[in-house]
Amino acid sequence: MKIVADSCCDITVEDEKKFDIKIVPLTLYLGDESFVDDNTLDLEGFKQKMSLYKERIRSACPSPGEYKEAFLNNERTFCITLSTNLSGSYNSAILGKEMAEEEGGRVEVIDSKSASAAEALIAYELIDQIKEGLSYEEIKANILEFVKNMKTYFVLENLDNLMKNGRLNKITGKIITALHVSPIMGADDEGNIKLYNYGRTKKQIIEKMVNMVKDGKEAKETFKLVIAHNNNIELAEKLQLALNEVFSSIIIKIVPTRGISSMYADNKGLIIAF
C-alpha cells in the first residue's frame, strides 16, 4: 500500500524517504515568480523573498494529471490532501483518482479537513496501521474515523498572509492585531479556520494549548501528536515538555513546515494536531 500526499503534509523529508511517501507539490507564487513546493525548494530563500513581498501571495494545487501519475503503478493508494475548504487539492486528487482507477488502480482520497501537522499526523497513523498488517478496507474505515476525531490548533505571530489571501476574516484579524495578542486558532469540523483562544505570552500560549489537548485526551491515554513549526523550535520543544508532564503515554513528533505551510503560518508559526 502506498501513501501519497500534497506538499502541505509536513512529514519530515527523512520519513518521506524512509516510508516511501510520494509528495505531490503545490506551486507557490510571489507575483509572477513561481516556486515548486518540493525538496528542491530553497525554503529559507523563499521565506526571505516572502518577507519582503508586500502584495497578495497565492498558491496553486497540483493538477489531476500530477495526482494520476502519483497513483499509477500502486495497487492500493491512500492520498492525503488539504481541507477542501482551503484548497482545490482534494478535488484535483479526486479527478486524478478517477483517471488512475480507469487503469486499474485503487485510490482512497482523504480530505484532512485541515492542513500541515494534521496531514502529517494522518500519514503517521497510516504508516502504523500498514505496519500492523491491516487490510486496505480496514485501514480505510479506521482512517476516516480517525480524521473525524482529529483536532488541529495553531498559533501565529503574523496574520498578514492569512488575511491577504482570504483565509481569515479581515475584521477578526485586525481586532486580534490591535489587542496585541497571539491568537490560538484551529480547524472546525468542516475544515474552516476558527478563533479558539489567545495568549499574551509564550507561557500563556503553552498553558492554553496544553489545556486544549486535555479537553480531548485523558492523561493516561496513548495517542500521537504532531507539532509543526516555522523557525520556532524553541516554542515547539517547550510545548513538548509541557505535554510530556501531563500525558504519560503521548507520542510527539516535531516537524518543520514545508513551503506552503510556511507561506501561511509565516515566521514563528506553530501548528499542533492530535
C-alpha positions in Angstrom: 0.0 0.0 0.0 1.3 3.4 -1.0 0.8 6.8 0.7 0.6 10.0 -1.4 0.1 13.5 0.0 0.1 17.1 -1.2 3.0 19.2 0.0 1.1 20.7 2.9 1.7 17.3 4.6 4.6 18.4 6.9 6.1 15.0 7.3 9.9 15.1 7.6 12.0 14.5 4.5 13.7 11.6 6.3 10.4 9.9 7.0 9.2 10.7 3.4 12.1 8.7 2.1 12.1 6.0 4.8 8.4 5.1 4.3 8.4 5.8 0.5 5.7 8.5 0.7 5.1 10.4 -2.5 4.7 14.1 -2.1 2.8 15.9 -4.9 3.9 19.6 -4.8 1.7 22.7 -4.8 3.1 25.8 -6.6 3.7 29.0 -4.6 3.6 32.5 -6.2 5.0 35.8 -5.3 3.7 37.9 -8.1 4.9 36.4 -11.4 7.6 34.4 -9.7 6.7 30.7 -9.1 8.2 28.2 -6.7 7.5 24.4 -6.7 7.0 23.2 -3.2 9.2 20.1 -3.3 12.5 19.1 -1.8 14.5 21.3 -4.3 12.8 24.5 -3.0 15.3 26.8 -1.3 12.9 27.3 1.6 15.0 29.9 3.5 15.5 31.9 0.3 11.7 31.7 -0.4 10.9 32.9 3.2 13.3 35.8 2.8 11.6 36.8 -0.5 8.2 36.4 1.0 9.1 38.7 4.0 9.9 41.5 1.5 6.9 40.9 -0.7 4.0 43.3 0.1 1.3 42.1 -2.3 -1.1 39.2 -2.1 0.7 35.8 -2.2 -1.0 32.8 -3.7 -0.7 29.1 -4.3 -1.9 26.6 -6.8 -2.8 23.0 -6.1 -1.4 20.0 -8.1 -3.1 19.1 -11.3 -5.3 16.0 -11.7 -2.6 14.7 -14.1 0.1 15.0 -11.4 -2.1 13.1 -9.0 -2.8 10.4 -11.6 1.0 9.9 -12.1 1.5 9.6 -8.4 -1.3 7.0 -8.2 -0.2 4.8 -11.1 1.8 1.6 -10.5 0.4 1.3 -7.0 -2.0 -1.5 -6.3 -3.7 0.4 -3.5 -3.2 4.1 -2.5 -4.1 6.4 0.3 -3.9 10.1 -0.7 -3.9 12.9 2.0 -4.9 16.4 0.9 -5.5 19.9 2.3 -9.0 20.7 3.6 -11.4 21.1 0.6 -12.4 24.4 2.2 -8.8 25.8 2.0 -7.6 24.5 -1.4 -8.7 22.8 -4.6 -6.2 20.0 -3.9 -8.8 17.5 -2.8 -11.0 18.0 -5.9 -7.9 17.7 -8.1 -6.9 14.4 -6.4 -10.5 13.1 -6.9 -10.1 13.7 -10.6 -6.7 12.1 -10.6 -8.2 9.1 -8.7 -10.9 8.6 -11.4 -8.3 8.6 -14.1 -6.0 6.2 -12.3 -8.8 3.8 -11.5 -9.7 3.6 -15.2 -6.3 2.0 -15.5 -6.9 -0.5 -12.6 -5.7 1.4 -9.5 -7.5 1.7 -6.2 -7.3 5.1 -4.5 -8.8 6.5 -1.3 -8.6 10.3 -1.2 -8.6 11.6 2.4 -9.8 15.2 3.0 -7.8 16.1 6.1 -10.3 18.9 6.8 -7.1 20.6 8.0 -3.5 21.1 6.9 0.2 20.9 7.9 0.6 18.9 11.2 -2.8 17.3 10.7 -1.8 15.9 7.3 1.5 14.6 8.8 -0.5 13.0 11.7 -2.7 11.2 9.2 0.4 10.0 7.4 2.0 8.6 10.6 -1.3 6.9 11.5 -1.5 5.3 8.1 2.2 4.1 8.4 1.4 2.4 11.8 -1.8 0.7 10.5 0.0 -0.6 7.4 2.8 -1.9 9.7 0.2 -3.7 11.7 -0.8 -5.7 8.6 -4.4 -4.4 8.5 -6.3 -4.8 5.2 -6.9 -1.9 2.8 -10.6 -1.8 3.7 -9.9 -1.9 7.5 -7.4 0.9 7.2 -9.8 2.9 5.1 -12.6 2.7 7.7 -10.2 3.4 10.6 -8.6 6.4 9.0 -11.9 8.1 8.1 -12.9 7.7 11.8 -9.5 9.0 12.9 -9.9 12.2 10.8 -13.4 12.7 12.2 -12.0 12.8 15.7 -8.7 14.7 15.0 -8.1 18.2 16.3 -5.8 20.9 14.9 -4.8 24.2 16.5 -2.2 26.8 15.6 -0.7 30.0 16.9 0.7 32.7 14.6 2.8 35.8 15.3 1.8 37.4 12.0 -1.7 37.2 10.5 -1.0 39.3 7.3 -0.7 36.4 4.9 -3.9 34.7 6.1 -5.8 37.9 5.9 -4.4 38.9 2.5 -5.4 35.6 1.0 -8.9 35.4 2.5 -8.1 32.5 4.8 -9.1 34.7 7.8 -11.8 37.3 8.2 -10.0 40.7 7.9 -12.1 42.3 10.7 -11.2 39.5 13.1 -7.6 39.7 12.1 -7.4 43.5 12.7 -9.1 43.2 16.1 -6.5 40.5 17.1 -3.7 42.6 15.9 -5.0 45.7 17.8 -5.2 43.7 21.0 -1.5 42.7 20.7 -2.3 39.0 21.5 -1.2 35.8 19.8 -4.4 34.0 18.6 -4.8 30.3 19.0 -6.9 29.2 16.0 -7.8 25.9 14.5 -9.9 23.9 12.1 -13.6 23.5 12.9 -15.5 20.3 12.0 -15.8 21.4 8.4 -12.2 22.4 7.9 -12.7 26.1 8.2 -10.4 28.4 10.3 -11.8 29.4 13.6 -10.5 31.5 16.6 -10.5 29.4 19.8 -8.3 31.3 22.3 -5.4 33.7 22.6 -2.4 34.4 24.8 -0.2 37.4 25.5 3.0 35.5 26.5 4.6 32.3 25.4 3.9 30.8 28.8 0.2 31.5 28.4 0.2 30.1 24.9 1.7 26.8 26.1 -0.6 26.6 29.1 -3.7 27.2 26.9 -2.6 24.7 24.2 -1.9 22.0 26.8 -5.4 22.6 28.2 -6.9 22.4 24.8 -5.3 19.0 24.4 -6.5 18.0 27.9 -10.1 18.8 26.7 -9.9 16.0 24.2 -7.5 13.4 25.7 -7.1 11.6 29.1 -3.8 11.8 31.0 -3.0 8.1 30.6 -4.3 7.8 27.1 -1.9 6.7 24.3 -2.0 8.9 21.3 0.1 10.7 18.7 0.6 14.4 18.5 2.5 16.3 15.7 4.0 19.8 16.3 4.9 21.6 13.1 6.8 24.9 13.3 8.1 27.6 11.1 11.5 28.6 12.5 10.2 28.1 16.1 11.9 25.0 17.5 12.2 26.7 20.9 8.4 27.0 21.4 7.9 23.6 19.9 10.2 21.9 22.4 8.8 23.9 25.4 5.3 22.7 24.3 6.6 19.2 24.0 8.0 19.3 27.6 4.8 20.7 28.9 2.7 18.0 27.2 5.0 15.2 28.4 4.4 16.4 32.0 0.7 15.9 31.6 0.3 12.9 29.3 2.2 9.8 30.3 1.8 7.9 27.0 1.8 10.6 24.4 3.9 10.1 21.3 5.1 13.5 20.0 6.8 14.3 16.6 8.2 17.7 15.9 8.5 18.6 12.2 9.5 21.8 10.3 6.9 23.3 7.9 7.3 22.9 4.2 6.8 25.7 1.7 3.0 26.0 1.6 2.6 25.8 5.4 5.5 28.3 5.9 3.7 30.6 3.5 0.5 30.8 5.5 1.9 30.2 9.0 4.6 32.8 8.4 7.7 33.2 10.6 7.4 31.6 14.1 4.0 30.0 13.3 3.3 26.7 15.2 0.7 24.1 14.5 -0.4 21.0 16.5 -2.6 18.1 15.6 -3.7 15.1 17.7 
